[in-house]
């Protein structure tokens, strides 16, 4: 079971650990606005804001933005989700108001996983990371496992993550727990 909101206050930054807030965007924030909206987001965003305060100066915000030019399986993906084929500047891809301006470090990628050259340029090749954001069962897990596999030490802050559903959130946390000690769930 995921930690309670009060448990977030018990998560202390480790030395040199970065908080990576994955995809805190309008497109994922409200099921009434987008089919990708998480029903868990409204409860999660204040927890993320509290965490960001503890990590001041070591926060990265990531963003997902559609890119048809990526090709491959993404073409079929966007056949299923054409609503997401809007430009980067579209309000759907805006960071939610509660988290705007947290950091100057913003990484935008056209993929679920955000572990790549842009993020490594900010945090280093084998950093300590605390992950929060949305969706636990998509972009969070797709970032956590490759980062851990590359040698990063990853803590997934369960109470600061929002899944596409509570059940999918729990399943993703369980899957990530199998990757300890590279990836741990706190």
VEXDREN-656493 format. One record per residue: residue number from 1; residue in one letter; z, x, y of N, C-alpha, C in turn. Coordinates in Angstrom, 3 decimals. Layout:
% residues N
(rec NUM, A, (Z, X, Y), (Z, X, Y), (Z, X, Y))
...
% end
This chain:
% residues 186
(rec 1, X, (0.000, 0.835, -1.190), (0.000, 0.000, 0.000), (0.000, 0.873, 1.244))
(rec 2, X, (-0.699, 0.463, 2.279), (-0.778, 1.219, 3.529), (0.566, 1.243, 4.227))
(rec 3, X, (0.816, 2.308, 4.992), (2.055, 2.401, 5.754), (2.149, 1.301, 6.797))
(rec 4, X, (3.385, 1.005, 7.182), (3.593, 0.032, 8.250), (3.284, 0.690, 9.587))
(rec 5, X, (3.094, -0.121, 10.649), (2.807, 0.450, 11.957), (3.868, 1.450, 12.409))
(rec 6, X, (5.129, 1.227, 12.082), (6.194, 2.142, 12.481), (6.018, 3.512, 11.837))
(rec 7, X, (5.398, 3.561, 10.653), (5.194, 4.837, 9.967), (4.274, 5.774, 10.744))
(rec 8, X, (3.448, 5.244, 11.613), (2.553, 6.072, 12.415), (3.365, 7.036, 13.261))
(rec 9, X, (4.504, 6.560, 13.782), (5.341, 7.410, 14.621), (5.918, 8.586, 13.841))
(rec 10, X, (5.936, 8.493, 12.518), (6.459, 9.583, 11.694), (5.400, 10.654, 11.420))
(rec 11, X, (4.145, 10.391, 11.752), (3.084, 11.366, 11.535), (3.119, 12.359, 12.690))
(rec 12, X, (3.534, 13.570, 12.386), (3.618, 14.631, 13.387), (2.415, 15.552, 13.222))
(rec 13, X, (1.803, 15.961, 14.333), (0.704, 16.921, 14.227), (1.186, 18.230, 13.601))
(rec 14, X, (0.389, 18.767, 12.705), (0.667, 20.082, 12.152), (0.150, 21.137, 13.130))
(rec 15, X, (0.641, 22.366, 13.044), (0.125, 23.406, 13.948), (-1.397, 23.511, 13.835))
(rec 16, X, (-2.051, 23.517, 14.972), (-3.508, 23.668, 15.061), (-4.297, 22.531, 14.415))
(rec 17, X, (-3.669, 21.412, 14.121), (-4.365, 20.276, 13.512), (-5.048, 19.445, 14.593))
(rec 18, X, (-6.269, 19.017, 14.305), (-7.051, 18.158, 15.190), (-7.011, 16.728, 14.690))
(rec 19, X, (-6.918, 15.779, 15.605), (-7.071, 14.371, 15.286), (-8.535, 14.004, 15.494))
(rec 20, X, (-9.174, 13.497, 14.439), (-10.552, 13.038, 14.526), (-10.523, 11.520, 14.392))
(rec 21, X, (-10.903, 10.853, 15.467), (-10.941, 9.384, 15.494), (-12.375, 8.980, 15.196))
(rec 22, X, (-12.550, 8.424, 14.030), (-13.885, 8.141, 13.528), (-14.375, 6.771, 13.982))
(rec 23, X, (-15.445, 6.810, 14.749), (-16.257, 5.646, 15.122), (-15.498, 4.459, 15.727))
(rec 24, X, (-14.664, 4.703, 16.741), (-13.936, 3.592, 17.372), (-14.836, 2.830, 18.355))
(rec 25, X, (-15.816, 2.152, 17.808), (-16.873, 1.543, 18.615), (-16.875, 0.025, 18.501))
(rec 26, X, (-17.458, -0.606, 19.484), (-17.534, -2.067, 19.522), (-18.154, -2.634, 18.250))
(rec 27, X, (-19.162, -1.978, 17.722), (-19.873, -2.463, 16.536), (-18.952, -2.629, 15.317))
(rec 28, X, (-17.850, -1.870, 15.301), (-16.908, -1.922, 14.174), (-15.621, -2.658, 14.518))
(rec 29, X, (-15.460, -3.075, 15.769), (-14.175, -3.569, 16.245), (-13.933, -5.061, 16.062))
(rec 30, X, (-14.962, -5.860, 15.950), (-14.759, -7.305, 15.951), (-15.743, -7.992, 15.017))
(rec 31, X, (-15.235, -8.609, 13.940), (-16.138, -9.306, 13.015), (-16.913, -10.446, 13.673))
(rec 32, X, (-16.431, -10.984, 14.783), (-17.152, -12.051, 15.477), (-18.345, -11.499, 16.257))
(rec 33, X, (-18.317, -10.210, 16.593), (-19.377, -9.573, 17.359), (-20.427, -8.926, 16.471))
(rec 34, X, (-19.986, -8.418, 15.332), (-20.865, -7.635, 14.476), (-20.507, -7.853, 13.010))
(rec 35, X, (-21.509, -7.902, 12.126), (-21.192, -8.016, 10.698), (-20.478, -6.770, 10.163))
(rec 36, X, (-20.461, -5.703, 10.933), (-19.733, -4.491, 10.535), (-18.314, -4.464, 11.088))
(rec 37, X, (-17.912, -5.489, 11.822), (-16.580, -5.507, 12.421), (-15.485, -5.581, 11.375))
(rec 38, X, (-14.455, -4.775, 11.562), (-13.330, -4.741, 10.624), (-12.260, -5.749, 11.026))
(rec 39, X, (-11.814, -6.562, 10.078), (-10.726, -7.490, 10.381), (-9.401, -6.772, 10.604))
(rec 40, X, (-9.358, -5.475, 10.294), (-8.127, -4.685, 10.451), (-8.084, -3.938, 11.789))
(rec 41, X, (-9.196, -3.913, 12.528), (-9.300, -3.050, 13.702), (-8.298, -3.395, 14.805))
(rec 42, X, (-8.142, -4.655, 15.133), (-7.266, -5.040, 16.245), (-5.848, -4.507, 16.045))
(rec 43, X, (-5.359, -4.516, 14.822), (-4.013, -3.998, 14.545), (-3.984, -2.470, 14.518))
(rec 44, X, (-5.114, -1.855, 14.251), (-5.174, -0.402, 14.080), (-5.327, 0.346, 15.403))
(rec 45, X, (-6.062, -0.194, 16.343), (-6.381, 0.542, 17.572), (-5.137, 0.978, 18.351))
(rec 46, X, (-4.063, 0.178, 18.464), (-2.890, 0.702, 19.187), (-2.218, 1.864, 18.445))
(rec 47, X, (-2.304, 1.869, 17.135), (-1.748, 2.983, 16.350), (-2.525, 4.263, 16.614))
(rec 48, X, (-3.853, 4.123, 16.703), (-4.697, 5.289, 16.997), (-4.371, 5.825, 18.385))
(rec 49, X, (-4.195, 4.934, 19.340), (-3.864, 5.362, 20.706), (-2.550, 6.131, 20.726))
(rec 50, X, (-1.549, 5.676, 19.953), (-0.269, 6.395, 19.879), (-0.456, 7.771, 19.264))
(rec 51, X, (-1.251, 7.853, 18.212), (-1.517, 9.160, 17.594), (-2.203, 10.102, 18.573))
(rec 52, X, (-3.160, 9.585, 19.307), (-3.909, 10.428, 20.240), (-2.988, 11.076, 21.266))
(rec 53, X, (-1.959, 10.378, 21.666), (-0.989, 10.944, 22.602), (-0.307, 12.168, 21.994))
(rec 54, X, (0.039, 12.093, 20.716), (0.703, 13.216, 20.041), (-0.216, 14.418, 19.876))
(rec 55, X, (-1.520, 14.178, 19.833), (-2.495, 15.251, 19.612), (-3.202, 15.675, 20.903))
(rec 56, X, (-2.650, 15.353, 22.036), (-3.315, 15.623, 23.302), (-3.894, 17.043, 23.341))
(rec 57, X, (-5.175, 17.113, 23.719), (-5.876, 18.398, 23.779), (-6.560, 18.776, 22.473))
(rec 58, X, (-6.238, 18.057, 21.394), (-6.853, 18.336, 20.087), (-7.328, 17.027, 19.448))
(rec 59, X, (-8.124, 16.284, 20.218), (-8.660, 15.003, 19.769), (-10.179, 15.049, 19.853))
(rec 60, X, (-10.819, 14.558, 18.802), (-12.268, 14.388, 18.775), (-12.539, 12.917, 18.469))
(rec 61, X, (-13.450, 12.321, 19.206), (-13.919, 10.968, 18.918), (-15.333, 11.106, 18.366))
(rec 62, X, (-15.591, 10.422, 17.250), (-16.951, 10.409, 16.715), (-17.574, 9.048, 16.973))
(rec 63, X, (-18.900, 9.055, 16.962), (-19.657, 7.819, 17.138), (-20.798, 7.791, 16.136))
(rec 64, X, (-21.052, 6.603, 15.600), (-22.217, 6.359, 14.771), (-23.275, 5.717, 15.650))
(rec 65, X, (-24.499, 6.228, 15.595), (-25.621, 5.628, 16.311), (-26.826, 5.639, 15.378))
(rec 66, X, (-27.473, 4.512, 15.245), (-28.629, 4.386, 14.360), (-29.757, 5.321, 14.783))
(rec 67, X, (-30.477, 5.834, 13.783), (-31.628, 6.704, 14.035), (-32.637, 6.476, 12.920))
(rec 68, X, (-33.669, 5.706, 13.217), (-34.706, 5.443, 12.215), (-35.416, 6.713, 11.779))
(rec 69, X, (-35.434, 7.715, 12.630), (-36.111, 8.959, 12.316), (-35.455, 9.759, 11.216))
(rec 70, X, (-34.235, 9.381, 10.820), (-33.531, 10.119, 9.773), (-34.234, 9.957, 8.418))
(rec 71, X, (-34.902, 8.829, 8.216), (-35.729, 8.608, 7.020), (-34.945, 8.406, 5.740))
(rec 72, X, (-35.639, 8.580, 4.631), (-35.031, 8.434, 3.305), (-34.421, 7.065, 3.082))
(rec 73, X, (-33.271, 7.037, 2.454), (-32.600, 5.786, 2.117), (-32.167, 4.999, 3.353))
(rec 74, X, (-32.127, 5.669, 4.509), (-31.747, 4.964, 5.731), (-32.773, 3.896, 6.111))
(rec 75, X, (-34.021, 4.056, 5.752), (-35.025, 3.031, 6.053), (-34.655, 1.717, 5.363))
(rec 76, X, (-34.293, 1.785, 4.092), (-33.860, 0.588, 3.362), (-32.566, 0.032, 3.936))
(rec 77, X, (-31.678, 0.940, 4.325), (-30.409, 0.523, 4.916), (-30.663, -0.348, 6.150))
(rec 78, X, (-31.557, 0.098, 7.031), (-31.832, -0.666, 8.244), (-32.689, -1.898, 7.987))
(rec 79, X, (-33.354, -1.969, 6.838), (-33.983, -3.228, 6.445), (-32.901, -4.293, 6.260))
(rec 80, X, (-31.735, -3.866, 5.739), (-30.616, -4.780, 5.523), (-29.820, -5.051, 6.797))
(rec 81, X, (-29.822, -4.121, 7.743), (-28.988, -4.213, 8.932), (-29.808, -3.992, 10.210))
(rec 82, X, (-30.841, -4.771, 10.466), (-31.694, -4.526, 11.632), (-30.966, -4.704, 12.973))
(rec 83, X, (-29.884, -5.462, 12.997), (-29.159, -5.667, 14.255), (-28.657, -4.350, 14.846))
(rec 84, X, (-28.460, -3.344, 13.998), (-27.898, -2.066, 14.445), (-28.946, -1.137, 15.057))
(rec 85, X, (-30.204, -1.517, 14.978), (-31.277, -0.682, 15.522), (-31.408, -0.896, 17.022))
(rec 86, X, (-30.409, -0.431, 17.722), (-30.392, -0.501, 19.175), (-30.170, 0.915, 19.701))
(rec 87, X, (-30.517, 1.168, 20.962), (-30.350, 2.518, 21.506), (-28.881, 2.926, 21.626))
(rec 88, X, (-28.669, 4.215, 21.695), (-27.335, 4.811, 21.858), (-26.554, 4.140, 22.991))
(rec 89, X, (-27.216, 3.781, 24.079), (-26.557, 3.227, 25.253), (-26.181, 1.752, 25.097))
(rec 90, X, (-26.602, 1.104, 24.025), (-26.303, -0.306, 23.830), (-24.786, -0.512, 23.751))
(rec 91, X, (-24.281, -1.622, 24.318), (-22.840, -1.887, 24.257), (-22.256, -1.917, 22.842))
(rec 92, X, (-23.070, -2.213, 21.829), (-22.563, -2.185, 20.450), (-22.033, -0.806, 20.067))
(rec 93, X, (-22.618, 0.251, 20.614), (-22.218, 1.609, 20.253), (-21.195, 2.212, 21.211))
(rec 94, X, (-20.712, 1.432, 22.155), (-19.705, 1.926, 23.098), (-18.358, 2.106, 22.404))
(rec 95, X, (-17.629, 3.127, 22.816), (-16.253, 3.305, 22.357), (-15.427, 2.154, 22.925))
(rec 96, X, (-14.503, 1.622, 22.120), (-13.682, 0.494, 22.574), (-12.887, 0.894, 23.820))
(rec 97, X, (-12.683, -0.049, 24.738), (-12.024, 0.272, 26.007), (-10.664, 0.956, 25.851))
(rec 98, X, (-9.903, 0.581, 24.834), (-8.560, 1.141, 24.642), (-8.580, 2.638, 24.367))
(rec 99, X, (-9.731, 3.165, 23.916), (-9.796, 4.576, 23.524), (-10.785, 5.392, 24.355))
(rec 100, X, (-11.380, 4.771, 25.366), (-12.309, 5.497, 26.239), (-11.531, 6.570, 27.007))
(rec 101, X, (-12.128, 7.732, 27.121), (-11.550, 8.788, 27.943), (-10.430, 9.577, 27.300))
(rec 102, X, (-10.221, 9.423, 25.996), (-9.164, 10.175, 25.317), (-9.438, 11.669, 25.264))
(rec 103, X, (-10.708, 12.031, 25.248), (-11.079, 13.414, 25.024), (-12.457, 13.702, 25.588))
(rec 104, X, (-12.708, 14.945, 25.831), (-14.060, 15.363, 26.213), (-14.887, 15.697, 24.979))
(rec 105, X, (-14.244, 15.740, 23.819), (-14.930, 16.093, 22.572), (-15.433, 14.827, 21.882))
(rec 106, X, (-16.727, 14.553, 22.005), (-17.344, 13.389, 21.377), (-18.510, 13.882, 20.528))
(rec 107, X, (-18.499, 13.478, 19.276), (-19.536, 13.862, 18.318), (-20.276, 12.598, 17.909))
(rec 108, X, (-21.587, 12.582, 18.100), (-22.410, 11.431, 17.739), (-23.345, 11.843, 16.614))
(rec 109, X, (-23.327, 11.064, 15.531), (-24.160, 11.354, 14.357), (-24.813, 10.069, 13.859))
(rec 110, X, (-25.972, 10.165, 13.214), (-26.645, 8.992, 12.662), (-26.268, 8.726, 11.204))
(rec 111, X, (-25.196, 9.337, 10.743), (-24.793, 9.237, 9.334), (-23.359, 8.735, 9.226))
(rec 112, X, (-23.006, 8.237, 8.044), (-21.632, 7.787, 7.808), (-20.660, 8.935, 8.022))
(rec 113, X, (-20.896, 10.039, 7.328), (-20.019, 11.192, 7.429), (-20.242, 11.926, 8.727))
(rec 114, X, (-19.157, 12.397, 9.307), (-19.245, 13.115, 10.579), (-18.993, 14.609, 10.409))
(rec 115, X, (-18.712, 15.075, 9.185), (-18.502, 16.495, 8.952), (-19.858, 17.179, 8.974))
(rec 116, X, (-20.111, 17.930, 10.013), (-21.376, 18.622, 10.167), (-21.264, 19.640, 11.276))
(rec 117, X, (-22.386, 20.222, 11.677), (-22.366, 21.297, 12.686), (-21.701, 20.910, 14.008))
(rec 118, X, (-21.920, 19.675, 14.479), (-21.321, 19.276, 15.764), (-19.798, 19.257, 15.696))
(rec 119, X, (-19.254, 18.653, 14.643), (-17.800, 18.578, 14.515), (-17.211, 19.970, 14.264))
(rec 120, X, (-17.868, 20.744, 13.405), (-17.374, 22.104, 13.133), (-17.394, 22.967, 14.386))
(rec 121, X, (-18.341, 22.734, 15.291), (-18.395, 23.501, 16.538), (-17.147, 23.271, 17.393))
(rec 122, X, (-16.525, 22.121, 17.250), (-15.312, 21.809, 18.009), (-14.062, 22.284, 17.280))
(rec 123, X, (-13.959, 21.977, 15.982), (-12.695, 22.187, 15.250), (-12.675, 23.450, 14.400))
(rec 124, X, (-13.823, 24.070, 14.170), (-13.886, 25.247, 13.318), (-14.376, 24.899, 11.924))
(rec 125, X, (-14.640, 25.930, 11.133), (-15.223, 25.722, 9.805), (-14.222, 25.257, 8.747))
(rec 126, X, (-12.974, 25.683, 8.845), (-11.971, 25.283, 7.852), (-10.668, 24.890, 8.561))
(rec 127, X, (-10.741, 23.835, 9.366), (-9.604, 23.432, 10.191), (-8.608, 22.561, 9.433))
(rec 128, X, (-7.543, 22.250, 10.117), (-6.641, 21.172, 9.698), (-7.065, 19.943, 10.481))
(rec 129, X, (-7.273, 18.841, 9.780), (-7.718, 17.601, 10.410), (-6.810, 16.453, 10.016))
(rec 130, X, (-6.529, 15.577, 10.954), (-5.936, 14.272, 10.684), (-7.026, 13.267, 11.028))
(rec 131, X, (-7.339, 12.386, 10.096), (-8.407, 11.411, 10.310), (-7.835, 10.023, 10.537))
(rec 132, X, (-8.409, 9.329, 11.498), (-8.092, 7.934, 11.786), (-9.413, 7.259, 12.102))
(rec 133, X, (-9.451, 5.943, 12.070), (-10.660, 5.248, 12.489), (-11.150, 4.206, 11.518))
(rec 134, X, (-12.451, 3.958, 11.590), (-13.062, 2.849, 10.892), (-14.422, 3.295, 10.333))
(rec 135, X, (-14.830, 2.836, 9.269), (-14.162, 2.090, 8.238), (-13.675, 3.064, 7.165))
(rec 136, X, (-12.468, 2.806, 6.711), (-11.860, 3.652, 5.692), (-12.804, 3.837, 4.517))
(rec 137, X, (-13.455, 2.751, 4.118), (-14.301, 2.733, 2.933), (-15.745, 3.127, 3.221))
(rec 138, X, (-16.006, 3.677, 4.382), (-17.359, 4.129, 4.691), (-17.294, 5.459, 5.432))
(rec 139, X, (-17.180, 5.421, 6.736), (-17.270, 6.652, 7.541), (-16.060, 7.560, 7.389))
(rec 140, X, (-14.880, 7.012, 7.163), (-13.698, 7.862, 6.979), (-13.812, 8.635, 5.672))
(rec 141, X, (-14.052, 7.948, 4.573), (-14.157, 8.631, 3.281), (-15.357, 9.587, 3.258))
(rec 142, X, (-16.453, 9.196, 3.937), (-17.648, 10.042, 3.962), (-17.453, 11.282, 4.832))
(rec 143, X, (-16.417, 11.303, 5.644), (-16.056, 12.489, 6.422), (-14.999, 13.302, 5.693))
(rec 144, X, (-13.996, 12.631, 5.158), (-12.858, 13.314, 4.532), (-13.270, 14.186, 3.352))
(rec 145, X, (-14.041, 13.644, 2.438), (-14.346, 14.381, 1.206), (-15.231, 15.594, 1.477))
(rec 146, X, (-16.320, 15.488, 2.243), (-17.097, 16.695, 2.533), (-16.311, 17.740, 3.328))
(rec 147, X, (-15.458, 17.308, 4.249), (-14.654, 18.270, 5.012), (-13.704, 19.012, 4.084))
(rec 148, X, (-13.009, 18.273, 3.234), (-12.107, 18.910, 2.272), (-12.849, 19.819, 1.318))
(rec 149, X, (-14.010, 19.388, 0.877), (-14.816, 20.183, -0.042), (-15.271, 21.493, 0.608))
(rec 150, X, (-15.425, 21.481, 1.930), (-15.847, 22.676, 2.667), (-14.669, 23.581, 3.030))
(rec 151, X, (-13.452, 23.171, 2.680), (-12.294, 24.012, 2.928), (-11.375, 23.542, 4.032))
(rec 152, X, (-11.702, 22.434, 4.688), (-10.785, 21.873, 5.686), (-9.583, 21.280, 4.957))
(rec 153, X, (-8.444, 21.297, 5.624), (-7.251, 20.616, 5.132), (-7.221, 19.271, 5.835))
(rec 154, X, (-7.334, 18.197, 5.074), (-7.535, 16.867, 5.652), (-6.364, 15.959, 5.302))
(rec 155, X, (-5.792, 15.354, 6.345), (-4.803, 14.286, 6.159), (-5.422, 13.000, 6.698))
(rec 156, X, (-5.491, 11.988, 5.868), (-5.986, 10.681, 6.279), (-4.766, 9.841, 6.634))
(rec 157, X, (-4.686, 9.416, 7.884), (-3.553, 8.629, 8.362), (-3.855, 7.161, 8.037))
(rec 158, X, (-3.349, 6.713, 6.906), (-3.711, 5.404, 6.358), (-3.477, 4.263, 7.339))
(rec 159, X, (-2.356, 4.254, 8.030), (-2.035, 3.177, 8.956), (-2.846, 3.205, 10.238))
(rec 160, X, (-3.620, 4.276, 10.431), (-4.484, 4.386, 11.611), (-5.951, 4.296, 11.213))
(rec 161, X, (-6.194, 3.756, 10.025), (-7.552, 3.526, 9.543), (-7.727, 2.038, 9.280))
(rec 162, X, (-8.935, 1.556, 9.493), (-9.264, 0.152, 9.268), (-10.435, 0.077, 8.302))
(rec 163, X, (-10.261, -0.683, 7.257), (-11.329, -0.851, 6.290), (-12.183, -2.064, 6.596))
(rec 164, X, (-13.286, -2.183, 5.857), (-14.126, -3.361, 6.028), (-13.397, -4.614, 5.550))
(rec 165, X, (-12.482, -4.427, 4.617), (-11.539, -5.459, 4.191), (-10.254, -4.737, 3.797))
(rec 166, X, (-9.114, -5.416, 3.755), (-7.900, -4.747, 3.290), (-8.041, -4.187, 1.863))
(rec 167, X, (-8.715, -4.909, 0.989), (-8.878, -4.427, -0.390), (-9.743, -3.165, -0.436))
(rec 168, X, (-10.829, -3.154, 0.322), (-11.694, -1.969, 0.342), (-10.966, -0.779, 0.976))
(rec 169, X, (-10.153, -1.036, 1.980), (-9.329, -0.003, 2.609), (-8.443, 0.663, 1.558))
(rec 170, X, (-7.747, -0.146, 0.783), (-6.849, 0.383, -0.252), (-7.615, 1.151, -1.331))
(rec 171, X, (-8.775, 0.640, -1.733), (-9.581, 1.347, -2.736), (-10.031, 2.706, -2.219))
(rec 172, X, (-10.440, 2.767, -0.965), (-10.884, 4.041, -0.394), (-9.727, 5.026, -0.302))
(rec 173, X, (-8.552, 4.551, 0.101), (-7.387, 5.436, 0.144), (-7.090, 5.989, -1.243))
(rec 174, X, (-7.162, 5.131, -2.252), (-6.932, 5.574, -3.631), (-7.946, 6.617, -4.067))
(rec 175, X, (-9.195, 6.412, -3.709), (-10.229, 7.392, -4.062), (-9.960, 8.727, -3.381))
(rec 176, X, (-9.572, 8.694, -2.106), (-9.324, 9.949, -1.390), (-8.105, 10.680, -1.921))
(rec 177, X, (-7.116, 9.936, -2.406), (-5.929, 10.570, -2.982), (-6.276, 11.446, -4.177))
(rec 178, X, (-7.385, 11.170, -4.839), (-7.803, 11.975, -5.993), (-8.263, 13.370, -5.592))
(rec 179, X, (-8.450, 13.613, -4.299), (-8.964, 14.894, -3.830), (-7.862, 15.818, -3.292))
(rec 180, X, (-6.609, 15.481, -3.583), (-5.506, 16.345, -3.171), (-5.613, 17.677, -3.929))
(rec 181, X, (-5.269, 18.770, -3.320), (-4.592, 18.918, -2.043), (-5.529, 19.067, -0.844))
(rec 182, X, (-6.848, 19.105, -1.054), (-7.748, 19.233, 0.093), (-7.689, 18.021, 1.011))
(rec 183, X, (-7.568, 16.835, 0.413), (-7.467, 15.587, 1.156), (-6.202, 14.879, 0.706))
(rec 184, X, (-5.330, 14.577, 1.649), (-4.126, 13.814, 1.329), (-4.084, 12.578, 2.218))
(rec 185, X, (-3.406, 11.562, 1.741), (-3.222, 10.322, 2.482), (-1.760, 10.261, 2.911))
(rec 186, X, (-1.572, 10.099, 4.218), (-0.203, 10.031, 4.748), (-0.004, 8.711, 5.455))
% end
